[in-house]
């Protein structure tokens, strides 16, 4: 299965956060936050190829690129 979605990690205190969340997949309350709550991962709709100026300061990731980030210590709680 091919994943053509685009992902970004954005700052929770970004002044454009409310606007960014209007064009992302999911509800604002269902976004994946880092363990410390400082960042969140957003996913754009698979057919959204627009260059959103609100995201210009952030790095774009593919599905394959975001998975290791999400498994990293800032995002995944250690298994005890």
C-alpha positions in Angstrom: 0.0 0.0 0.0 1.5 3.3 -1.1 1.3 6.3 1.3 1.4 9.6 -0.4 0.5 11.7 2.5 2.5 14.6 3.8 3.4 15.1 7.4 4.8 17.9 9.5 5.8 18.3 13.1 4.7 21.8 14.2 5.0 23.8 17.4 2.0 23.7 19.7 2.4 27.5 20.2 2.6 28.3 16.5 0.4 31.5 16.0 -1.0 29.8 12.8 -1.9 26.5 14.6 -5.7 27.0 14.4 -5.6 27.8 10.7 -3.2 24.9 10.0 -5.6 22.5 11.8 -8.3 23.5 9.3 -6.6 21.8 6.4 -5.2 18.7 8.2 -6.6 15.2 8.7 -8.4 14.7 12.0 -9.8 16.9 14.6 -7.7 19.3 16.7 -8.4 17.1 19.7 -7.1 14.0 18.0 -3.7 15.2 16.8 -0.6 13.4 18.0 1.4 15.5 20.5 4.9 14.9 21.7 5.2 13.5 25.2 6.1 17.0 26.5 3.2 18.6 24.6 5.5 21.0 22.8 5.0 19.7 19.2 2.4 17.9 17.3 2.4 15.9 14.1 -0.1 16.9 11.4 -1.0 15.0 8.3 -2.3 16.6 5.1 -5.0 15.0 3.0 -3.5 12.7 0.3 -4.8 14.9 -2.5 -3.6 18.2 -0.9 -0.5 19.2 -2.9 -0.9 22.9 -2.1 2.1 24.8 -0.7 0.6 26.2 2.5 2.6 29.3 3.6 1.7 28.5 7.3 4.0 25.4 7.0 6.9 27.1 5.2 9.1 27.0 8.4 8.6 23.3 8.9 10.1 20.2 7.3 7.8 18.1 5.2 8.0 14.3 5.8 6.7 11.3 3.9 5.0 8.4 5.6 8.2 6.4 5.7 10.2 9.4 7.1 7.7 10.3 9.9 7.4 6.7 11.3 10.9 6.6 12.9 10.4 10.1 14.3 7.1 9.0 15.9 9.0 6.0 17.4 11.6 8.3 18.9 12.0 9.2 22.6 10.2 12.5 22.2 7.0 10.8 20.9 6.8 7.3 22.1 6.6 6.3 25.8 9.0 3.7 26.8 7.6 0.2 27.2 8.1 -0.9 30.8 
